[in-house]
């Protein structure tokens, strides 16, 4: 089992979750984070750290967000590993409650 970063992360990319991850399974893209399912140990420490509630256990990913299960696996293979917290985007607060952001995902 693994955890999955969903759409709420797009255009926010808060990295509080990265700091607490014991296995460095997070990868940072231009405007969102993803979790490598092959590295995640399902510890769930990251879930509580996400200020936009973008991280779910795979079995709890909402129906409308199911595509992010495969998207995390795919993009973990292209985005670099990140292990240090960074400042969120300057306009992250503006985007944190916006829905339907998949079209804004930068690869």
C-alpha positions as CSV (number, residue, x, y, z in Angstrom):
1,X,0.0,0.0,0.0
2,X,1.1,3.6,-0.6
3,X,0.0,7.1,-0.1
4,X,-1.0,9.4,-3.0
5,X,-0.7,13.2,-3.5
6,X,-3.8,14.5,-5.2
7,X,-5.0,17.5,-7.1
8,X,-5.1,19.9,-4.1
9,X,-1.2,20.1,-4.2
10,X,-1.2,21.6,-7.7
11,X,-0.1,25.2,-7.7
12,X,0.5,25.1,-3.9
13,X,3.3,22.5,-3.4
14,X,3.6,22.9,0.3
15,X,6.6,20.8,1.4
16,X,5.8,20.2,5.1
17,X,5.3,16.5,4.2
18,X,8.7,16.1,2.7
19,X,10.5,17.0,6.0
20,X,8.8,14.2,7.9
21,X,9.1,11.4,5.4
22,X,11.5,8.7,6.7
23,X,12.2,7.2,3.3
24,X,12.5,10.1,0.9
25,X,9.6,9.0,-1.3
26,X,8.6,12.5,-2.4
27,X,9.4,13.9,-5.8
28,X,9.0,17.6,-6.7
29,X,7.6,18.7,-10.1
30,X,7.4,22.2,-11.3
31,X,4.1,22.8,-9.4
32,X,3.2,19.7,-7.4
33,X,4.7,16.9,-5.3
34,X,4.2,13.2,-6.0
35,X,4.9,10.1,-3.9
36,X,6.9,7.2,-5.4
37,X,4.7,4.1,-4.6
38,X,7.8,1.8,-4.7
39,X,9.5,3.8,-2.0
40,X,6.5,4.7,0.3
41,X,6.3,2.6,3.4
42,X,2.8,3.6,4.2
43,X,3.7,5.2,7.5
44,X,1.1,8.0,7.0
45,X,3.3,10.6,8.8
46,X,2.9,12.9,5.8
47,X,-0.9,13.0,5.8
48,X,-1.2,15.2,8.9
49,X,1.5,17.5,7.7
50,X,-0.2,18.5,4.5
51,X,-1.9,21.9,5.0
52,X,-4.2,21.4,1.9
53,X,-5.2,17.8,2.7
54,X,-3.8,16.5,-0.6
55,X,-2.4,13.2,0.7
56,X,-4.5,10.1,1.0
57,X,-3.8,6.4,1.6
58,X,-4.3,4.7,-1.7
59,X,-7.5,3.0,-0.6
60,X,-9.0,6.3,0.6
61,X,-8.3,8.4,-2.6
62,X,-11.7,10.0,-3.5
63,X,-13.3,8.6,-6.6
64,X,-12.8,11.9,-8.5
65,X,-9.0,11.7,-7.7
66,X,-8.3,8.1,-8.7
67,X,-6.3,9.2,-11.7
68,X,-3.7,10.5,-9.3
69,X,-2.7,7.0,-8.2
70,X,-1.2,6.3,-11.6
71,X,-0.1,9.9,-12.1
72,X,2.0,9.7,-8.9
73,X,3.7,6.5,-10.1
74,X,4.3,7.9,-13.5
75,X,5.7,11.3,-12.4
76,X,7.8,9.9,-9.6
77,X,9.9,8.4,-12.5
78,X,10.5,11.8,-14.0
79,X,10.4,14.3,-11.1
80,X,13.5,14.5,-8.9
81,X,13.5,13.3,-5.3
82,X,13.1,16.1,-2.8
83,X,14.1,15.8,0.9
84,X,14.1,19.4,2.2
85,X,11.2,21.7,2.9
86,X,10.9,24.8,0.7
87,X,8.8,27.8,0.8
88,X,5.4,27.3,-0.8
89,X,4.5,29.3,-3.9
90,X,3.8,32.9,-3.2
91,X,0.2,32.5,-4.3
92,X,-0.3,29.1,-2.7
93,X,-3.1,30.4,-0.4
94,X,-5.0,31.6,-3.4
95,X,-4.9,28.1,-5.0
96,X,-5.4,25.8,-1.9
97,X,-9.2,25.6,-2.1
98,X,-9.5,25.7,-5.9
99,X,-10.9,22.5,-7.5
100,X,-10.4,21.1,-11.0
101,X,-6.7,22.0,-11.3
102,X,-5.4,19.0,-13.2
103,X,-5.1,21.0,-16.4
104,X,-2.7,23.3,-14.6
105,X,-0.3,20.4,-13.8
106,X,3.2,21.1,-15.2
107,X,5.3,18.1,-16.2
